[in-house]
Amino acid sequence: MTEKPVSLRIRLKQVGFTQGNQMKLYGHEFELLGEPIFGGDNLVFVDAIEKKSGQLRRVRIPLPIVKMANAERSAA
């Protein structure tokens, strides 16, 4: 894994995308099951269980959050 995804993963974990956290995304509540998964430059997912249905889902982390984490990583 290159330096960019490693530092982006660290920053996303710092803002709450880490195992065991609960989060509301796209109008649904989720319990996160693991670390961010990278599918491309700005394509980042996280495995989660949807609280209402109990279904396992791979949820895309919203692009504005990924961009914010990238900007903060670059500024540091």
C-alpha positions as CSV (number, residue, x, y, z in Angstrom):
1,M,0.0,0.0,0.0
2,T,1.4,3.4,-0.9
3,E,1.9,6.3,1.5
4,K,-1.3,8.2,0.4
5,P,-3.8,5.4,1.3
6,V,-2.1,4.7,4.5
7,S,-2.2,8.3,5.7
8,L,-5.8,8.8,4.3
9,R,-6.9,5.6,6.2
10,I,-5.3,7.1,9.4
11,R,-7.2,10.4,8.9
12,L,-10.5,8.7,8.2
13,K,-10.1,6.6,11.3
14,Q,-9.5,9.8,13.3
15,V,-12.7,11.3,12.1
16,G,-14.7,8.2,13.1
17,F,-14.5,5.6,10.4
18,T,-13.2,2.8,12.6
19,Q,-14.5,-0.5,13.8
20,G,-17.3,-0.4,16.4
21,N,-18.3,3.2,15.8
22,Q,-21.9,4.0,14.9
23,M,-22.6,6.5,12.1
24,K,-25.5,7.8,10.1
25,L,-24.8,7.8,6.3
26,Y,-27.2,8.2,3.4
27,G,-30.2,8.3,5.8
28,H,-29.4,5.0,7.5
29,E,-27.7,4.1,10.8
30,F,-24.7,1.8,10.6
31,E,-22.3,0.1,12.9
32,L,-18.9,0.0,11.3
33,L,-17.2,-3.4,11.2
34,G,-13.7,-2.5,10.0
35,E,-11.2,-0.1,8.5
36,P,-11.8,1.9,5.3
37,I,-11.3,-0.1,2.0
38,F,-9.9,1.7,-1.0
39,G,-11.3,1.1,-4.5
40,G,-9.5,4.0,-6.2
41,D,-8.3,7.6,-5.7
42,N,-11.5,9.0,-4.2
43,L,-13.4,5.7,-3.9
44,V,-13.4,4.5,-0.3
45,F,-15.8,2.0,1.4
46,V,-16.4,0.7,4.8
47,D,-18.1,-2.6,5.8
48,A,-21.0,-2.0,8.1
49,I,-24.2,-3.5,9.5
50,E,-27.3,-1.5,8.8
51,K,-29.0,-1.1,12.2
52,K,-32.6,-1.3,11.0
53,S,-32.3,-4.3,8.8
54,G,-29.3,-6.0,10.3
55,Q,-27.8,-6.5,6.8
56,L,-24.1,-6.4,6.1
57,R,-23.4,-3.7,3.6
58,R,-20.3,-2.1,2.0
59,V,-21.0,1.6,2.2
60,R,-19.2,4.2,0.3
61,I,-17.7,7.0,2.4
62,P,-19.1,10.2,1.1
63,L,-16.7,12.0,-1.3
64,P,-16.8,15.3,0.6
65,I,-15.5,13.5,3.7
66,V,-12.7,11.8,1.7
67,K,-11.7,15.1,0.1
68,M,-11.7,16.8,3.6
69,A,-9.5,14.0,5.0
70,N,-7.2,14.3,1.9
71,A,-6.9,18.1,2.4
72,E,-6.2,17.8,6.1
73,R,-3.6,15.1,5.4
74,S,-1.9,17.4,2.8
75,A,-1.9,20.4,5.2
76,A,-0.3,18.5,8.0
